[in-house]
Amino acid sequence: LRLRATTALAGSSLTEARAVAEELARLYASRAETAKGRAFLADSLRQLFAARDVLTVAERSLMAPLDAAAQAQIAQAARRVSLVTAVSPRALIDVVFVLVACARLLRAIAGIYAGRPGTLGLIRLARQVLGHLVVTGGIAAGDAVIQQVVGQGLAARLSAKLGEGVLNGLLTARIGLAALAVCRPLPFVEATPPTMADLAGDQTTRRSAPEPGAPRTVPVSYK
């Protein structure tokens, strides 16, 4: 679906964009939280005559609540990993817990976007996520990561384990963001892909997801 949507955007193919939007609606037909979004998309398709407009409305109607749910899962997993690895007495426990937490996070994000990976599917998904991290340079601790972990220096001075917990939480968040990018069935059309900066505050604060199907704060106007 993502490849077809990308092709439709590149070629401005209205027919293909509508086909992708309709298939997305069928994909989430059994999900009660997408009912409002699916109804809005069905009403809007007849009034849209550009491929980008069709996929933008599909993104706002169907992807926005799922993206929010996925980001909430990532932030929750990062908080949990940070806390547990900061207080665990042994490095082996840290490693096992991070691996288990990341596997659960991958499965949860896949489930949000309508995936149900078994053992082999989870391994394949993990390989795709690692490949995405390599391609995008997500594993490297670049300037952006250093800026986001500016408070980690103080934490490390107070407690080496606390500093390790923060870094483990950030690593978990990076893996979660890569999983979101791999599992999302649409490319980011109008929405901005979430970044570490979006999740940095969520490691210490809880954010409630918007009501699925609720209208966005900035409406789209079509001529």
C-alpha positions as a printed NumPy array, in Angstrom:
array([[  0.   ,   0.   ,   0.   ],
       [  2.777,   2.427,   0.855],
       [  4.594,   1.746,  -2.4  ],
       [  1.362,   2.202,  -4.386],
       [  0.614,   5.456,  -2.566],
       [  4.133,   6.721,  -3.246],
       [  3.721,   5.868,  -6.93 ],
       [  0.331,   7.597,  -7.039],
       [  1.831,  10.732,  -5.497],
       [  4.783,  10.749,  -7.875],
       [  2.571,  10.261, -10.928],
       [ -0.388,  12.322,  -9.668],
       [ -2.624,   9.341, -10.395],
       [ -6.085,  10.106,  -9.02 ],
       [ -7.404,   6.624,  -9.847],
       [ -4.599,   4.871,  -7.982],
       [ -4.839,   7.269,  -5.032],
       [ -8.56 ,   6.567,  -4.7  ],
       [ -7.914,   2.821,  -4.939],
       [ -5.326,   3.055,  -2.148],
       [ -7.668,   5.121,   0.044],
       [-10.528,   2.651,  -0.471],
       [ -8.268,  -0.303,   0.324],
       [ -7.098,   1.441,   3.491],
       [-10.712,   1.901,   4.525],
       [-11.355,  -1.815,   3.947],
       [ -8.223,  -2.683,   5.916],
       [ -9.601,  -0.876,   8.971],
       [-13.264,  -1.765,   8.402],
       [-13.371,  -3.91 ,  11.543],
       [-11.734,  -1.262,  13.746],
       [-14.349,   0.688,  15.702],
       [-11.925,   3.54 ,  16.413],
       [-11.687,   4.305,  12.688],
       [-15.449,   4.46 ,  12.058],
       [-15.649,   8.275,  12.017],
       [-12.547,   8.559,   9.879],
       [-13.808,   6.01 ,   7.372],
       [-17.167,   7.766,   7.082],
       [-15.463,  11.128,   6.563],
       [-13.146,   9.654,   3.937],
       [-16.024,   8.046,   2.039],
       [-17.926,  11.35 ,   1.965],
       [-14.833,  13.279,   0.859],
       [-13.643,  11.036,  -1.978],
       [-16.374,  12.218,  -4.333],
       [-15.251,  15.833,  -3.906],
       [-11.495,  15.332,  -4.384],
       [ -9.859,  15.462,  -7.796],
       [ -6.129,  15.366,  -7.028],
       [ -4.068,  12.386,  -5.856],
       [ -2.342,  14.36 ,  -3.087],
       [ -5.688,  15.639,  -1.757],
       [ -7.109,  12.11 ,  -1.642],
       [ -4.115,  10.716,   0.248],
       [ -3.973,  13.747,   2.547],
       [ -7.559,  13.189,   3.627],
       [ -6.893,   9.444,   4.013],
       [ -3.907,  10.273,   6.193],
       [ -5.873,  12.698,   8.364],
       [ -8.91 ,  10.428,   8.642],
       [ -7.26 ,   7.057,   9.219],
       [ -3.568,   7.48 ,  10.017],
       [ -3.667,  10.36 ,  12.518],
       [ -5.294,   8.422,  15.398],
       [ -3.165,   5.353,  14.689],
       [  0.008,   7.455,  14.614],
       [ -0.933,   8.953,  17.981],
       [ -1.532,   5.481,  19.444],
       [  1.819,   4.244,  18.106],
       [  3.69 ,   7.239,  19.534],
       [  2.011,   6.659,  22.904],
       [  3.204,   3.031,  22.831],
       [  6.754,   4.138,  22.002],
       [  6.833,   6.7  ,  24.802],
       [  5.443,   4.186,  27.287],
       [  8.02 ,   1.551,  26.317],
       [ 10.853,   4.098,  26.531],
       [  9.749,   5.166,  30.018],
       [  9.545,   1.568,  31.185],
       [ 12.975,   0.674,  29.816],
       [ 14.523,   3.804,  31.333],
       [ 13.11 ,   3.021,  34.761],
       [ 13.856,  -0.702,  34.881],
       [ 17.397,  -0.48 ,  33.531],
       [ 18.167,   2.406,  35.882],
       [ 17.357,   0.307,  38.955],
       [ 18.307,  -3.213,  37.812],
       [ 21.398,  -4.606,  39.579],
       [ 22.968,  -6.508,  36.66 ],
       [ 23.859,  -5.665,  33.067],
       [ 22.499,  -9.039,  31.862],
       [ 19.076,  -8.138,  33.217],
       [ 19.289,  -4.828,  31.336],
       [ 20.067,  -6.561,  28.051],
       [ 17.305,  -9.158,  28.395],
       [ 14.722,  -6.595,  29.442],
       [ 15.569,  -4.202,  26.586],
       [ 15.354,  -7.039,  24.031],
       [ 12.002,  -8.223,  25.376],
       [ 10.642,  -4.668,  25.584],
       [ 11.697,  -3.918,  22.008],
       [ 10.132,  -7.159,  20.722],
       [  6.868,  -6.31 ,  22.487],
       [  7.026,  -2.775,  21.101],
       [  7.485,  -4.034,  17.527],
       [  4.521,  -6.376,  17.899],
       [  2.367,  -3.633,  19.445],
       [  3.113,  -1.126,  16.681],
       [  2.458,  -3.73 ,  13.997],
       [ -0.875,  -4.471,  15.683],
       [ -1.843,  -0.792,  15.694],
       [ -1.379,  -0.634,  11.926],
       [ -3.3  ,  -3.937,  11.435],
       [ -0.352,  -6.327,  11.404],
       [ -0.337,  -9.608,  13.34 ],
       [  3.244, -10.909,  13.161],
       [  4.012, -14.406,  14.375],
       [  7.513, -15.474,  15.374],
       [  8.927, -15.493,  11.846],
       [  7.047, -12.304,  10.971],
       [  8.446, -10.608,  14.061],
       [ 11.988, -11.604,  13.076],
       [ 11.424, -10.252,   9.561],
       [  9.984,  -7.041,  10.988],
       [ 12.993,  -6.673,  13.303],
       [ 15.326,  -7.037,  10.309],
       [ 13.387,  -4.38 ,   8.393],
       [ 13.51 ,  -2.039,  11.381],
       [ 17.262,  -2.525,  11.78 ],
       [ 17.688,  -1.948,   8.048],
       [ 15.667,   1.27 ,   8.324],
       [ 17.861,   2.416,  11.223],
       [ 21.015,   1.749,   9.216],
       [ 19.706,   3.572,   6.143],
       [ 18.518,   6.596,   8.103],
       [ 21.496,   6.693,  10.465],
       [ 19.188,   6.242,  13.431],
       [ 21.691,   4.228,  15.436],
       [ 24.369,   6.902,  15.312],
       [ 24.442,   9.348,  18.201],
       [ 24.398,  12.496,  16.101],
       [ 24.025,  16.107,  17.183],
       [ 20.232,  15.843,  17.4  ],
       [ 20.449,  12.954,  19.852],
       [ 23.081,  14.752,  21.931],
       [ 20.838,  17.799,  22.165],
       [ 17.902,  15.643,  23.219],
       [ 20.01 ,  13.932,  25.903],
       [ 21.503,  17.167,  27.21 ],
       [ 20.096,  16.367,  30.641],
       [ 21.685,  12.932,  30.602],
       [ 25.085,  14.381,  31.505],
       [ 23.769,  15.596,  34.827],
       [ 21.967,  12.31 ,  35.366],
       [ 25.175,  10.395,  34.683],
       [ 27.043,  12.489,  37.257],
       [ 24.397,  11.682,  39.862],
       [ 24.211,   8.018,  38.97 ],
       [ 25.85 ,   5.996,  36.234],
       [ 22.89 ,   3.622,  36.214],
       [ 20.462,   6.515,  35.823],
       [ 22.419,   7.723,  32.804],
       [ 22.345,   4.232,  31.308],
       [ 18.597,   4.1  ,  31.868],
       [ 18.061,   7.335,  29.96 ],
       [ 20.178,   6.135,  27.034],
       [ 18.41 ,   2.763,  26.952],
       [ 15.078,   4.584,  26.863],
       [ 16.246,   6.711,  23.944],
       [ 17.456,   3.629,  22.069],
       [ 14.047,   2.019,  22.596],
       [ 12.35 ,   5.157,  21.307],
       [ 14.532,   5.151,  18.176],
       [ 13.647,   1.524,  17.481],
       [  9.968,   2.352,  17.972],
       [ 10.111,   5.26 ,  15.529],
       [ 11.784,   3.019,  12.955],
       [  9.059,   0.404,  13.477],
       [  6.404,   3.087,  12.958],
       [  8.023,   4.097,   9.672],
       [  8.201,   0.464,   8.518],
       [  4.656,  -0.554,   9.542],
       [  2.728,   2.571,   8.498],
       [  0.754,   1.7  ,   5.34 ],
       [  0.934,   5.249,   3.958],
       [  3.921,   7.498,   3.38 ],
       [  3.857,  10.77 ,   5.279],
       [  1.917,  12.993,   2.875],
       [  1.098,  16.096,   4.879],
       [  1.93 ,  15.016,   8.424],
       [  5.469,  15.393,   9.714],
       [  7.187,  12.133,  10.705],
       [  7.605,  11.958,  14.492],
       [ 11.106,  12.55 ,  15.802],
       [ 13.022,  11.938,  19.01 ],
       [ 12.274,  15.52 ,  20.016],
       [  8.533,  14.729,  19.877],
       [  9.037,  11.811,  22.254],
       [ 11.629,  13.344,  24.576],
       [  9.057,  14.942,  26.844],
       [  6.825,  11.874,  26.699],
       [  9.408,   9.817,  28.551],
       [  8.465,  11.663,  31.718],
       [  4.884,  12.773,  30.92 ],
       [  1.895,  10.878,  29.665],
       [  0.108,  12.107,  26.552],
       [ -3.402,  11.041,  25.74 ],
       [ -4.147,  10.152,  22.132],
       [ -6.798,  12.214,  20.326],
       [-10.182,  10.642,  19.831],
       [-10.034,   8.496,  16.675],
       [-11.765,  10.169,  13.771],
       [-11.784,  13.576,  15.436],
       [-11.188,  16.472,  13.01 ],
       [ -7.772,  18.055,  12.943],
       [ -7.264,  21.538,  14.288],
       [ -6.234,  22.894,  10.883],
       [ -8.876,  22.034,   8.275],
       [ -8.076,  21.343,   4.652],
       [ -9.655,  23.585,   2.055],
       [-10.169,  22.291,  -1.461],
       [-10.967,  24.291,  -4.55 ]])
